[in-house]
C-alpha cells in the first residue's frame, strides 16, 4: 500500500468500559472498533504516516494481511485515512432555493408582567406599554406558514412573548382558525407555548388541555433561587404565585407532559437541587437547563469557572439519569434527552438549528426574524407576512452559516452536532451570529463525549430505554 496519514479531525475514539467506540465526525456515526480496527487506529495515531512496511512490521504478527487491508479500505472510504498531501475538498454549500417552514413563532405581546433580571428580549416592556399582535397579523403569519409548508404533513404554531398569556384573547381566536385551516389543507397541527405561569387559571388550563398544547413553564427552582431573578415589575419575588399555579396546572393537565425550563445565572447554579425540587417536589415531567452567558447585564452571566461547575454538575445529574435508564426509569432531564437523541440518531448538522429554514418568528408588526430570540434586536429581518419571505436575503444568510471554517470549526470533532452553536448566543456574546460560541467549545466537546459514554452504557444494559423514552419524545418535538 502507499503511505497514508490519519485525518485526525474526521475520527474520534472514546473508550467506554472496555469498548473502543469511534465517532465518524463528518457523519456523526458511532461504531465499535474490533481488534484490528483498534490496532490500526492506534498505529496511525503513533506515526505521521504509515506505509506497507511499517504496517507489516508493527501489526503483521497480530493480524492477517486480508483483515488489515479490509480495515484500511474502510478507513479510506470514511476519509479517516488519506494519502499525504491531498488537499481536503472545500465544504459543499447547499444552495437554498426555498424556505420549507414547519414552524411559526408568534410574538403576541411585547409586554410582560415580570421583570426577570437576565431577560434577553430587546423589545420587552411593561404590561401597560406592551404592544399586542393583532389577529390579522397572526392569521397572515399562519397563511404564510401553510404556503411554505406545502410539502409537510404537520405544522407547528408557537405562542411567545413577553408573556404570551397576556394576549390570551388572540390565542383563543387563533387556535380554532388554525385548526380549521390546517384541516382544509390536510395537515396536522401542533400548538406550543412557554409561560411564566403567573396568569394561569383553571378554565385556561382546561382549554389548553382540550387543544393539546405543548406547555413549558419558565421557573428557576426553589423559592430563594427563583425569587433571586424572576421578579415582578415592582421587584417582588414570584415563587409563591408560580408554585401555586404550577400545582394547579399539573393536577389538571392531562394532554401532554409539562416541562420546565431553568435559566442558570450567577448564584443560581445548584443543578442537582433545582432538578430535585422541580421534578420530585413540584412534579414536572422534564427539567431543562440553560446557562446564561450573554445576557444584557453582565453581573448575572456565568463566568468561565461557574460555567465549568455547571457542566460538571450536569454530568453528575447525567450519571444519575444513566443509572435510572439502565433500570428502565426516566428521571426527566431534558438536556440528556436531547444529547442522547443527537447521538442515537447520528445527528448531522450543516447549520446549528432550524432558524431561518424550518422556523421563523413574527413580531407585532409582521416582520420576520430568524427566531424568537432575535425579535427586537438590531439584526436584519427577512421579509414580512404581508409581502412574504425575502428568500434571496434569507438564503444568503443560511448559505453563509454553512461554512464556519474560518473560525476553526473545520477541524472540531463535534462540528456535525454543534455546527457552530446558537446564532443568537453568538450575536449577543460576540456581535456576530456566525461566530462560534467559543466560551462553550471545550465544555460542549466534553459534554458530547459524556453523551457517547452514556449512550453506550444504556445500550449495553437496557437498549429498550431508547424505544420507550427517547424515540417517543423525539417524535413530539
C-alpha positions in Angstrom: 0.0 0.0 0.0 1.1 3.6 -0.5 1.8 5.7 2.5 -1.2 7.0 4.3 -1.8 9.5 7.1 -4.5 9.8 9.7 -7.1 12.6 9.2 -7.5 13.3 12.9 -10.4 15.7 12.7 -12.5 13.1 11.0 -12.4 10.5 13.7 -12.6 10.5 17.5 -12.2 7.4 19.7 -13.7 7.1 23.2 -13.1 4.0 25.4 -16.2 3.1 27.4 -15.9 0.2 29.8 -13.5 -1.7 27.6 -15.3 -0.9 24.4 -13.4 1.2 21.8 -16.0 3.5 20.3 -15.3 5.6 17.3 -17.3 8.6 16.2 -17.0 9.3 12.4 -17.1 13.0 12.7 -18.4 14.0 9.3 -21.5 11.8 9.7 -21.8 11.7 13.5 -22.0 7.9 13.1 -20.8 5.9 16.1 -19.4 2.4 15.8 -17.3 0.0 17.9 -13.8 -0.8 16.7 -12.9 -4.5 16.6 -9.4 -5.7 17.5 -7.8 -4.9 14.1 -9.6 -1.5 13.9 -8.3 -0.6 17.3 -4.7 -1.6 16.4 -4.8 0.2 13.1 -6.2 3.4 14.5 -3.6 3.3 17.3 -0.8 2.8 14.8 -1.8 5.8 12.7 -2.0 7.9 15.9 1.6 7.0 16.7 3.1 7.7 13.2 2.8 10.7 11.0 2.4 8.3 8.0 2.3 4.6 7.6 3.3 2.5 4.6 3.1 -1.2 3.9 6.5 -1.8 5.6 5.5 -0.1 8.8 2.2 -1.9 8.7 3.8 -5.3 8.3 6.4 -4.6 11.0 4.0 -3.3 13.6 0.9 -5.4 13.0 1.8 -8.2 10.7 2.3 -10.7 13.5 -1.1 -9.9 15.0 -3.4 -9.6 12.1 -3.7 -11.2 8.6 -2.9 -9.2 5.5 -6.6 -9.5 4.4 -8.0 -8.2 7.6 -5.6 -5.3 7.7 -6.3 -4.5 4.1 -10.1 -4.6 4.7 -9.7 -2.2 7.7 -7.5 0.2 5.8 -10.0 0.2 2.9 -12.9 1.0 5.3 -10.9 3.9 6.9 -10.1 5.3 3.5 -13.7 5.2 2.4 -14.6 7.1 5.6 -11.9 9.6 4.9 -10.2 8.7 8.2 -7.1 7.8 6.2 -5.7 9.6 3.2 -2.6 9.9 1.1 -0.3 12.7 2.4 -0.5 15.9 0.6 -4.0 15.5 -0.8 -5.8 18.8 -0.2 -9.1 18.5 1.5 -12.1 19.2 -0.7 -13.8 22.5 0.2 -17.1 22.3 2.0 -20.0 21.9 -0.4 -22.5 24.7 0.3 -26.1 23.6 -0.2 -28.0 26.2 -2.2 -31.2 27.5 -0.6 -33.9 28.0 -3.2 -36.9 27.8 -0.9 -37.8 28.1 2.8 -39.7 24.9 3.7 -41.2 26.2 7.0 -42.7 23.8 9.6 -43.0 26.3 12.5 -44.0 29.9 13.0 -43.4 31.6 16.4 -45.8 34.4 17.1 -44.5 37.1 19.5 -48.0 38.0 20.6 -47.1 40.7 23.1 -44.1 42.8 23.9 -45.4 43.3 27.4 -44.6 41.1 30.3 -45.8 41.2 33.9 -42.4 40.0 35.1 -39.1 41.8 35.0 -36.6 39.0 35.1 -33.1 40.3 35.5 -31.5 38.2 32.8 -34.1 38.5 30.1 -32.6 38.7 26.6 -35.7 40.1 24.9 -34.7 43.5 23.5 -38.3 44.6 22.7 -39.6 43.7 26.2 -41.6 46.3 28.1 -44.1 46.6 31.0 -47.7 45.4 30.6 -49.0 48.9 30.3 -46.7 49.7 27.4 -46.9 46.3 25.7 -48.0 46.2 22.1 -50.1 43.2 21.3 -50.1 41.3 18.0 -53.4 41.7 16.0 -55.4 38.8 14.8 -54.9 39.9 11.2 -51.1 39.7 11.6 -51.4 36.3 13.3 -53.7 35.0 10.6 -51.4 36.2 7.8 -48.5 34.5 9.6 -50.3 31.2 9.6 -51.3 31.5 6.0 -47.7 32.1 5.1 -46.7 29.0 7.1 -49.2 26.9 5.2 -47.9 28.2 1.9 -44.3 27.5 2.8 -45.1 24.1 4.3 -46.9 22.7 1.3 -44.9 19.5 1.3 -45.1 18.9 5.1 -47.7 16.8 6.9 -47.6 18.8 10.1 -47.2 22.4 11.0 -46.4 24.0 14.4 -47.7 27.2 15.8 -45.8 28.6 18.8 -47.1 31.4 21.0 -44.4 33.5 22.6 -43.9 36.9 24.2 -43.3 38.8 26.6 -45.8 36.7 28.5 -47.9 35.1 25.8 -50.9 34.5 28.1 -51.1 38.3 28.5 -52.7 38.2 25.0 -54.8 35.2 25.7 -57.8 36.5 23.6 -55.6 36.3 20.5 -54.6 32.8 21.3 -58.2 31.8 21.8 -59.1 33.3 18.5 -56.2 32.0 16.6 -56.3 28.3 17.6 -59.7 27.4 16.1 -58.8 29.4 12.9 -55.5 27.5 12.6 -57.2 24.1 13.3 -59.8 24.7 10.6 -57.3 25.9 8.0 -54.9 23.0 8.7 -57.7 20.5 8.3 -58.6 22.1 5.0 -55.0 21.7 3.8 -54.9 18.1 5.1 -52.2 18.8 7.7 -51.9 18.1 11.4 -51.2 21.0 13.7 -49.4 21.2 16.9 -49.6 24.2 19.4 -47.0 25.1 22.0 -46.5 27.9 24.5 -43.9 29.0 27.0 -45.3 30.8 30.0 -44.1 32.2 33.3 -47.1 30.6 34.9 -48.5 33.6 36.7 -51.6 34.1 34.6 -52.8 30.5 34.5 -56.4 29.9 35.6 -58.4 26.6 35.8 -60.6 27.4 32.8 -57.5 28.5 30.8 -55.7 25.2 31.7 -58.7 23.2 30.7 -58.9 25.0 27.3 -55.2 24.5 26.6 -55.6 20.8 27.6 -58.5 20.5 25.1 -56.3 21.7 22.3 -53.3 19.6 23.4 -50.8 22.4 23.8 -47.1 21.5 24.4 -46.5 23.6 27.6 -43.2 24.7 29.1 -43.1 26.8 32.2 -40.1 29.1 33.0 -39.1 28.6 36.6 -35.7 28.7 38.3 -36.1 26.3 41.2 -36.8 26.6 45.0 -38.1 29.9 46.4 -34.8 31.5 47.2 -33.3 30.8 43.8 -36.4 31.6 41.8 -37.0 34.8 43.6 -33.5 36.0 43.0 -34.2 36.9 39.4 -37.8 36.1 38.4 -39.5 39.2 39.9 -42.5 41.4 39.2 -42.2 44.8 37.6 -42.4 46.1 41.2 -39.5 44.0 42.3 -41.3 41.3 44.2 -40.5 37.6 44.0 -42.9 35.4 42.2 -42.2 31.9 43.5 -45.3 31.6 45.7 -47.6 32.5 42.9 -45.9 30.4 40.3 -45.6 27.3 42.5 -49.4 27.6 43.4 -50.3 27.9 39.7 -48.0 25.0 38.7 -49.5 22.7 41.2 -52.9 23.5 39.8 -51.6 23.1 36.2 -50.0 19.7 36.8 -53.1 18.4 38.7 -55.4 19.2 35.7 -53.3 19.0 32.6 -53.5 15.5 31.0 -53.0 16.1 27.3 -49.2 16.0 27.4 -46.3 16.0 29.7 -45.4 19.5 31.0 -41.7 20.6 31.1 -39.9 23.4 32.9 -37.0 25.5 31.6 -34.5 26.8 34.1 -32.1 29.7 33.5 -28.9 29.3 35.4 -27.3 32.6 36.4 -24.6 33.7 38.8 -25.7 32.4 42.2 -28.4 30.2 40.8 -26.4 27.1 39.7 -27.5 24.3 42.0 -28.4 21.9 39.2 -29.0 18.9 41.4 -31.1 20.8 44.0 -33.1 22.6 41.3 -33.8 19.4 39.4 -34.9 17.6 42.6 -37.3 20.4 43.6 -38.9 20.9 40.2 -39.1 17.2 39.2 -39.7 15.4 42.5 -41.3 18.1 44.7 -43.4 20.0 42.2 -43.9 17.2 39.7 -42.7 18.5 36.3 -42.1 15.7 33.7 -38.9 17.2 32.5 -36.4 19.8 33.6 -34.1 21.6 31.2 -31.2 23.9 32.0 -30.0 26.9 30.0 -26.9 28.7 31.3 -26.9 32.5 30.9 -23.6 33.6 29.5 -24.6 36.5 27.2 -27.4 38.4 28.9 -27.7 42.2 28.8 -26.5 42.6 32.4 -23.0 41.1 32.7 -23.3 40.6 36.5 -25.9 37.9 36.0 -23.9 35.9 33.4 -21.9 32.8 34.4 -18.2 33.3 34.2 -15.9 30.5 32.9 -15.4 28.9 36.4 -19.2 28.9 37.1 -19.9 27.5 33.7 -17.4 24.7 34.2 -19.1 23.9 37.5 -22.5 23.9 35.9 -21.4 21.4 33.3 -19.7 19.3 36.0 -23.0 19.2 37.9 -24.9 18.4 34.8 -22.7 15.4 34.3 -23.4 14.3 37.9 -27.1 14.5 37.2 -26.5 12.8 33.9 -24.9 9.8 35.6 -28.0 9.6 37.8 -30.0 9.7 34.6 -27.9 6.8 33.1 -28.2 4.7 36.2 -32.0 5.2 36.2 -32.2 4.5 32.4 -30.4 1.2 32.9 -33.2 0.3 35.4 -35.8 1.4 32.9 -36.6 4.6 34.7 -36.7 8.2 33.3 -35.7 11.0 35.7 -36.7 13.8 33.3 -33.5 15.6 32.4 -34.2 17.4 29.1 -30.5 18.2 28.3 -29.7 14.5 28.5 -32.7 13.6 26.4 -31.5 15.9 23.6 -27.9 14.8 23.8 -28.8 11.1 23.6 -31.2 11.9 20.7 -28.4 13.5 18.7 -26.1 10.6 19.3 -28.7 7.8 18.8 -29.9 9.4 15.5 -26.4 10.3 14.3 -27.4 14.0 14.0 -25.5 15.6 11.2 -26.0 19.4 11.0 -24.7 21.8 8.5 -26.4 24.7 10.4 -26.9 24.7 14.1 -30.8 24.7 14.2 -33.8 25.3 12.0 -33.9 29.0 12.5 -34.5 30.6 9.1 -35.2 27.3 7.3 -37.8 25.3 9.3 -38.7 28.2 11.6 -39.3 31.9 11.5 -40.5 34.3 14.2 -43.0 37.0 13.6 -43.1 40.3 15.6 -46.1 42.5 16.4 -45.7 44.3 13.0 -45.5 41.1 11.0 -41.8 41.3 10.3 -39.9 38.0 10.0 -36.9 37.2 12.2 -34.6 34.2 12.3 -36.1 33.1 15.6 -37.9 34.4 18.6 -34.6 35.4 20.3 -33.9 38.0 17.6 -37.2 39.8 17.8 -36.5 43.4 18.9 -32.7 43.1 18.1 -30.8 45.2 15.6 -30.2 42.2 13.4 -31.8 42.1 9.9 -35.4 41.0 9.3 -36.2 38.7 6.3 -39.5 40.0 4.9 -43.0 40.5 6.3 -46.1 38.3 6.5 -47.8 40.7 4.1 -45.1 40.8 1.5 -43.7 37.3 2.1 -40.3 36.0 2.8 -37.3 37.7 1.4 -35.9 34.4 0.1 -32.6 35.7 -1.5 -31.7 37.6 1.7 -32.5 34.7 3.9 -30.9 32.2 1.6 -27.7 34.2 1.7 -27.7 34.0 5.5 -28.3 30.2 5.6 -25.7 29.6 2.9 -23.2 31.7 4.8 -23.9 29.9 8.0 -22.9 26.5 6.5 -19.2 27.3 6.4 -17.6 28.4 9.6 -14.2 27.0 8.7 -12.6 30.5 9.1 -13.5 30.3 12.8 -11.9 26.9 13.4 -15.0 24.8 13.2 -13.5 22.8 10.3 -11.4 20.6 12.5 -13.7 20.4 15.6 -14.8 16.9 16.4 -18.3 17.9 17.2 -18.8 20.1 14.2 -21.6 17.9 12.8 -23.5 18.1 16.1 -22.9 21.7 17.1 -22.4 23.3 13.7 -21.1 26.4 15.4 -23.7 26.9 18.0 -26.7 29.2 18.6 -26.9 32.2 16.3 -28.3 34.4 19.0 -25.8 33.3 21.6 -23.0 34.3 19.2 -24.6 37.6 18.3 -25.3 38.5 21.9 -21.8 37.4 23.1 -19.7 38.5 20.2 -21.8 40.6 17.9 -21.7 38.2 15.1 -24.3 35.4 14.6 -21.7 33.3 12.7 -19.0 33.5 15.3 -18.8 30.1 17.2 -19.7 30.1 20.9 -16.1 29.8 21.9 -16.9 30.0 25.6 -18.7 26.7 25.2 -16.4 24.9 22.8 -14.3 22.8 25.2 -17.3 22.2 27.5 -19.5 21.1 24.7 -16.9 18.7 23.4 -16.6 17.1 26.8 -20.4 17.0 27.1 -20.7 15.1 23.8 -18.0 12.7 24.9 -20.1 12.2 28.1 -23.1 11.6 25.9 -21.3 8.9 23.9 -20.3 7.2 27.1 -23.9 7.4 28.4 -25.3 6.1 25.2 -23.0 3.1 25.2 -23.8 2.2 28.8 -27.5 2.4 28.3 -27.4 0.4 25.1 -25.4 -2.3 26.8 -27.7 -2.5 29.8 -31.2 -1.5 28.7 -31.5 -0.7 25.0 -35.3 -0.6 25.3 -34.9 2.8 27.1 -34.4 4.5 23.7 -37.5 2.9 22.3 -39.6 3.6 25.4 -38.4 7.1 26.3 -36.2 8.8 23.7 -37.9 7.9 20.4 -41.5 8.8 21.6 -40.2 12.2 22.9 -38.3 12.9 19.6 -41.5 12.2 17.6 -43.2 15.0 19.6 -40.5 17.7 19.3 
